[in-house]
Each structure stands twice: as structure tokens, then as C-alpha cells.
């Protein structure tokens, strides 16, 4: 492989149509990854987004699209067709590397790259499946590809007509250790959050559903029926609709007094909630998305929190870390309960927990950014 050594910093642009402040894991991925990319002195990094509003991007060079959401011209695809040539003109006579996880952005970038005889490099950042037609067009539009999971890479290989191995890299989601590795005792965290001091608390922190699929909150609520009375469940990150749904389920199961469900919290607040727990759980069901396509960003955040972790035994999880996690058979309530009780026997100083904590730093956003830049500097 030939390594490119440019005489001037390479221009790398992450192209998104998201509106900030962050509301989803994808938003946090873009903002945290961009912060780490901006630290690398060898490149000029820009973030294209719809609107940043009052969100602080901490020195990142941002370009706002300001897409129209109402009226005759509200189609995002139509607006991209005339806004991307304007962006090309802003970087006239410069070769740019565009990274995007928006399939339509990648396709339109390739269209104008060909029509205007540009030499820009288009890099696909694969996070989820779309329709086979859109995914195939996106794959054909990209010069290189980044996959957040081995399942996503296998899917791309299945729909591709070419060998994608040499121009692709596997790079899972990341974590910002400074956000979640905080110095705070379990008691102080519970006092601050008004959580019961004497209970054995297990917690889940993240969206309650993704793409309309349940993420394991139900099995946590059902486990409270059979767990001893000194166990307590706390979860944060629900939409208003999910909060109402699972509150109703908790009341029907008669476990409402044994749990606390909360809406979306800031990352700094989530770090405190994680420190308040005895055990952290990622009880994803065994569906194709969770088993193969997901990159478990939540797992990395848990690892940094220095708490025992109970998680579903899925390929997407075990391919990241196979030892140190208390894995249970997905959707198996009895096995889940057994692992919760086993994990509760450990604390933050146990060898098993410390080993997982140390492994987490391999998945920092800074490490991911350096890996991506190294990959982009290689010429196949």
C-alpha cells in the first residue's frame, strides 16, 4: 500500500444533513467524531450539517446547509442537487475527501463529481441498511467505505458486484472517556439523583427503541417480578411516547415501585446515573439489526463507567469484547436474572471490571479518528 504524503493538509469534510443539538446516538457520533478529527493537525477538517443552532462544536469548522423544511422546495434530495455544486465551488481546484453516512448525500456527491469532472474522494460511512437499491447505488458511489460492524461489511459484500476489501475498513463506534470516566462515588451519585441508597440498582441508558424495535426494557421490567425485593431498575433516554408505553407496562406488571424511567438526559447526567448503578445492562433482543449490524456505542460508555456489565450474547457485542462481560442468552429472562445477580457480586475494583475498563480506551473517538485518517491516506 502506498502512503500519500501531501505537501499541504488534506481537506476532509464530514457531510451530514442532521440538525443539532444532538437528539440521537447518530448525532453524538457525528459531534464526538468531529471533535476528535479536528484535533489532527495534518488535516483541514470541516463538518457540513443542516443547522447547528446554539450547539457548541468547540472550534470545529462548520458549514450550515440551512435546508428548507416547508414549502415547494422542501425535498432534501432536491436541495442537495443544487447545494452540493455550490459547496464544490467553495473548494475550487482542491481535492476533497467527503465522508458521509447519509446514503442520498453520497449518491448526489458522486453525480456532481462526475458531471463537473471533479476529483473528490467519496467515503461511505455505513451505519444501517436502507433499501437494497439505495444501498447498492451508495456503494457504487463511494471510493472507500467505513463499516461500524462486521455485519454491515458482510451485507455490503453481498450486494456488491466488486471486491470491496482493499478500499474498506472496519471501525466501530467510539467513546469519550472524559465524559463517562468521572470521579464520583456510588453513594454520592445516588444522593445527587435521589435514588435509593440501600438498593441493588441495575441500569440501562439510551434510547428505549431504535427503528421501531424494542431494546430490552421489557425484559428488565419483567425480571423485577422474580428478582429479590432489594433490586431496583433505572433507565434513562426515553422519548415521551416510549416513556408512556413502558410506564404503563410497569404498572401492569406491578413493578412500578421497583423502578424509575426517565426521558432524554445530557451525557454528563448519564455519566452520573451510570456511577449510581451496581450493574449496567445492554439487553438487546436477538434481531438481525442488533445481532449483526449494530455497533454498541453504549457498551463502550458502560466499560468506561467501571461497573459490571450484563449484555446479550450477540455477534455485534462479542466481536468487540468476549471476556469480562456477563453475557446472557438473548430474550432469556431466567438467564438474564442469573447474570444480574452474578454481576452484582463484583465491584469497580474487581479484576474483571478493571480489565474491561482498560480495554475501553482502545475505542476512544481520538483512536478512531487517527485510524480513519491513516486509512484515508492509503492509496490502494
C-alpha positions in Angstrom: 0.0 0.0 0.0 1.3 3.4 -1.0 1.0 6.1 1.7 0.1 9.6 0.4 2.2 12.4 1.9 0.6 15.6 0.7 2.5 18.9 0.7 -0.4 20.6 2.4 -3.1 19.4 4.8 -5.7 17.2 3.3 -9.2 18.6 3.3 -11.7 16.1 4.9 -15.4 17.0 5.1 -18.0 15.0 7.0 -21.3 15.7 5.2 -24.4 15.3 7.2 -28.0 16.7 6.9 -28.6 16.5 10.7 -29.9 19.4 12.8 -28.3 19.9 16.1 -28.3 20.0 19.2 -28.0 16.2 19.5 -31.1 14.0 20.0 -29.9 10.6 18.8 -26.8 8.3 19.0 -26.0 9.3 15.4 -25.9 13.0 16.4 -23.5 12.2 19.2 -21.4 10.1 16.9 -21.1 13.0 14.4 -20.2 15.6 17.0 -17.8 13.5 19.1 -16.0 12.0 16.0 -15.7 15.6 14.5 -14.2 16.9 17.7 -11.5 14.2 17.5 -10.9 14.7 13.8 -10.4 18.4 14.3 -7.5 17.7 16.7 -5.4 16.1 14.0 -3.1 18.8 12.7 -2.3 17.0 9.4 -5.7 17.7 8.0 -8.2 20.5 7.5 -11.5 19.2 8.8 -15.0 20.6 8.1 -18.4 19.4 9.2 -21.4 20.1 6.9 -24.7 19.9 8.7 -28.2 21.3 8.3 -28.2 23.7 11.3 -26.1 23.9 14.5 -28.3 26.4 16.3 -26.8 27.0 19.7 -24.9 23.8 20.0 -21.2 24.3 20.8 -18.9 22.4 18.4 -15.8 23.6 20.2 -13.8 25.0 17.3 -14.9 22.7 14.5 -15.2 24.4 11.1 -18.9 24.1 10.4 -20.8 24.7 7.2 -24.6 25.0 7.5 -26.8 23.9 4.7 -29.9 25.6 6.2 -32.3 23.2 4.3 -35.9 24.4 3.9 -38.3 22.2 5.8 -41.6 23.6 4.4 -42.9 24.7 1.0 -42.5 23.6 -2.6 -38.7 23.1 -2.4 -38.7 21.2 0.9 -37.4 17.9 -0.6 -33.9 17.3 0.9 -32.8 15.4 -2.2 -33.8 18.3 -4.5 -32.0 20.8 -2.3 -28.8 18.7 -2.2 -28.8 18.7 -6.0 -28.3 22.5 -6.1 -26.4 23.0 -2.8 -23.6 20.5 -3.5 -22.3 22.3 -6.6 -22.1 25.5 -4.5 -20.0 23.6 -2.0 -17.8 22.2 -4.7 -17.2 25.8 -5.9 -16.1 26.9 -2.4 -13.3 24.3 -2.6 -12.5 25.0 -6.2 -9.2 23.4 -7.5 -8.8 21.5 -4.3 -9.2 17.7 -3.9 -11.5 17.0 -1.0 -12.3 13.8 0.9 -16.0 13.6 1.7 -17.2 11.2 4.4 -20.9 10.7 4.8 -23.3 8.2 6.4 -26.3 9.7 4.5 -26.9 7.5 1.5 -28.5 10.2 -0.6 -25.7 12.6 0.1 -23.2 10.1 -1.2 -25.2 9.4 -4.4 -25.6 13.1 -5.2 -21.9 13.8 -4.4 -21.0 11.1 -7.0 -23.4 12.5 -9.5 -21.9 16.0 -9.4 -18.4 14.7 -9.0 -18.8 13.0 -12.4 -20.8 15.8 -14.1 -18.4 18.5 -13.1 -15.3 16.4 -13.7 -14.1 16.7 -10.1 -11.5 14.5 -8.4 -13.0 14.4 -4.9 -13.0 11.2 -3.0 -16.3 9.9 -1.6 -16.2 7.7 1.5 -19.2 5.8 2.7 -19.7 5.5 6.5 -22.1 2.5 6.9 -24.3 2.6 10.0 -27.5 0.9 8.9 -29.3 -0.7 6.0 -31.6 1.1 3.6 -33.4 -0.5 0.6 -31.1 -2.8 -1.5 -31.4 -0.4 -4.4 -30.3 2.7 -2.4 -27.5 0.7 -0.7 -26.2 -0.6 -4.0 -26.2 2.9 -5.5 -24.4 4.3 -2.4 -21.8 1.5 -2.6 -21.2 2.2 -6.2 -20.9 5.9 -5.5 -18.2 5.5 -2.9 -14.4 5.2 -3.5 -13.8 3.9 0.0 -16.0 2.6 2.8 -16.0 2.5 6.6 -18.1 -0.1 8.4 -19.2 0.1 12.0 -19.7 -3.6 12.3 -18.7 -6.8 10.6 -22.3 -7.5 9.8 -22.6 -4.2 7.8 -19.4 -5.2 5.9 -20.8 -8.6 5.1 -24.0 -7.1 3.8 -22.1 -4.7 1.5 -20.1 -7.6 0.2 -23.4 -9.4 -0.6 -24.8 -6.6 -2.6 -21.6 -5.5 -4.3 -20.5 -6.6 -7.8 -16.8 -5.9 -7.0 -14.3 -6.8 -4.4 -14.6 -4.1 -1.7 -11.9 -5.5 0.7 -8.9 -3.3 -0.3 -10.8 0.0 0.0 -12.7 -0.6 3.2 -12.1 -0.6 6.9 -13.9 -1.9 10.0 -14.2 0.8 12.6 -16.8 0.6 15.4 -18.4 3.5 17.2 -16.4 5.1 20.0 -16.5 6.8 23.4 -15.2 9.9 25.0 -13.6 8.7 28.2 -13.5 12.2 29.7 -17.3 12.3 29.7 -18.0 9.0 31.4 -14.9 8.3 33.4 -15.8 10.6 36.3 -14.6 10.6 39.9 -17.9 10.1 41.9 -18.8 7.5 44.5 -21.9 5.4 44.1 -23.4 6.9 47.3 -22.8 10.5 46.2 -24.2 9.7 42.8 -27.4 8.2 44.3 -27.7 11.2 46.7 -27.4 13.7 43.9 -30.0 11.8 41.8 -32.4 10.9 44.7 -32.0 7.2 44.0 -32.4 4.6 46.9 -29.1 4.2 48.8 -29.7 0.7 50.1 -30.9 -1.0 46.9 -29.0 -3.1 44.3 -29.5 -1.0 41.2 -29.1 -2.1 37.6 -29.5 0.4 34.9 -29.9 1.0 31.2 -29.1 4.3 29.5 -30.0 5.0 25.9 -33.0 5.1 23.6 -35.7 2.6 24.5 -36.4 1.8 20.9 -34.4 2.1 17.6 -36.0 1.9 14.1 -39.2 0.9 16.0 -37.5 -2.1 17.6 -37.6 -2.7 21.3 -34.1 -2.6 23.0 -34.7 -4.8 26.0 -36.6 -2.6 28.5 -39.4 -5.1 28.8 -37.1 -7.9 29.9 -35.7 -5.6 32.6 -39.2 -4.8 33.9 -40.3 -8.5 33.8 -37.1 -9.5 35.7 -38.2 -7.3 38.6 -41.1 -9.7 39.3 -38.6 -12.5 40.1 -35.6 -10.6 41.4 -35.3 -10.2 45.2 -37.1 -7.1 46.6 -33.8 -5.2 47.2 -33.2 -4.9 43.4 -34.2 -1.7 41.7 -34.1 -0.7 38.0 -33.4 2.7 36.5 -33.4 3.6 32.8 -33.0 7.0 31.0 -33.2 8.1 27.4 -36.9 7.5 26.5 -38.9 9.6 24.1 -42.2 10.8 25.6 -44.1 8.0 23.7 -41.8 5.3 24.9 -41.9 6.7 28.5 -45.7 6.4 28.5 -45.6 2.9 26.9 -43.2 1.4 29.4 -44.6 3.1 32.4 -47.9 1.5 31.5 -46.2 -1.9 31.2 -44.5 -1.5 34.6 -47.9 -0.8 36.2 -49.4 -3.8 34.5 -46.6 -6.0 35.8 -47.0 -4.4 39.2 -43.3 -3.4 39.4 -43.8 0.4 39.2 -42.4 0.9 42.7 -39.3 -1.0 41.8 -38.1 1.2 39.0 -37.5 4.7 37.7 -37.9 5.5 34.0 -36.6 8.9 32.6 -36.6 10.8 29.4 -33.5 12.1 27.5 -30.6 13.3 29.6 -27.4 15.0 28.8 -24.3 12.9 28.5 -22.8 14.4 31.7 -26.0 13.5 33.6 -25.9 10.0 32.1 -22.4 9.6 33.5 -23.7 10.3 37.0 -26.6 7.8 36.6 -24.1 5.1 35.4 -22.0 5.7 38.5 -25.1 5.3 40.7 -25.6 1.7 39.5 -24.2 -1.5 40.7 -24.7 -3.2 37.3 -25.2 -1.8 33.8 -27.2 -3.7 31.3 -27.5 -3.9 27.4 -30.3 -6.5 27.0 -30.8 -6.1 23.2 -33.1 -8.7 21.6 -31.9 -11.2 19.0 -32.9 -9.4 15.8 -30.8 -9.0 12.6 -30.1 -5.3 13.4 -28.9 -5.8 17.0 -27.2 -9.2 16.3 -25.2 -8.2 13.2 -25.5 -4.5 12.1 -25.2 -2.6 15.3 -22.1 -1.1 16.7 -22.6 -1.0 20.5 -21.6 2.6 21.5 -23.5 2.1 24.7 -21.2 -0.8 25.6 -18.1 1.4 25.3 -19.7 4.0 27.6 -20.5 1.3 30.2 -17.0 0.0 30.0 -15.6 3.4 30.9 -18.0 3.8 33.8 -16.2 0.9 35.6 -19.2 -1.1 36.5 -20.0 -4.8 35.9 -21.9 -5.2 32.6 -24.6 -7.7 31.6 -25.3 -7.9 27.9 -27.0 -10.1 25.3 -24.7 -12.6 23.7 -24.8 -11.3 20.2 -22.2 -11.3 17.5 -22.2 -7.5 17.4 -21.2 -7.5 21.1 -18.9 -10.5 21.4 -16.9 -9.4 18.4 -15.9 -6.3 20.3 -15.1 -7.9 23.7 -15.6 -11.5 24.5 -14.2 -11.7 28.1 -15.2 -9.7 31.2 -18.8 -9.1 30.2 -21.6 -11.1 31.8 -23.3 -12.4 28.6 -26.8 -13.9 28.8 -28.8 -15.7 26.1 -30.9 -13.1 24.3 -34.6 -12.9 25.4 -34.0 -15.4 28.1 -35.4 -13.8 31.3 -34.1 -16.5 33.7 -30.5 -16.3 32.3 -30.7 -12.5 32.5 -31.7 -12.7 36.2 -28.9 -15.1 37.0 -26.3 -12.8 35.3 -27.7 -9.7 37.1 -27.2 -11.5 40.4 -23.7 -12.8 39.5 -22.6 -9.4 38.3 -23.8 -7.7 41.5 -21.2 -9.7 43.4 -18.4 -7.6 41.8 -17.5 -4.0 42.3 -15.4 -1.5 40.4 -12.1 -2.8 41.9 -12.5 -6.4 40.8 -10.0 -7.7 38.2 -12.8 -8.5 35.7 -14.2 -5.0 35.8 -10.8 -3.2 35.7 -9.8 -5.3 32.7 -12.9 -4.3 30.8 -12.4 -0.7 31.8 -8.8 -0.7 30.4 -10.0 -2.2 27.1 -12.4 0.7 26.6 -9.7 3.2 25.8 -8.9 1.4 22.6 -12.3 2.6 21.4 -11.9 6.3 22.2 -13.0 8.8 19.5 -9.4 10.0 19.3 -8.2 6.5 18.4 -11.0 6.1 15.8 -10.1 9.4 14.2 -6.4 8.5 13.9 -7.3 5.1 12.4 -9.7 6.7 9.8 -7.1 9.3 8.7 -4.5 6.6 8.3 -6.9 4.6 6.2 -7.8 7.6 4.1 -4.1 8.4 3.5 -3.5 5.0 2.0 -3.7 4.5 -1.8 -4.9 1.1 -2.9 
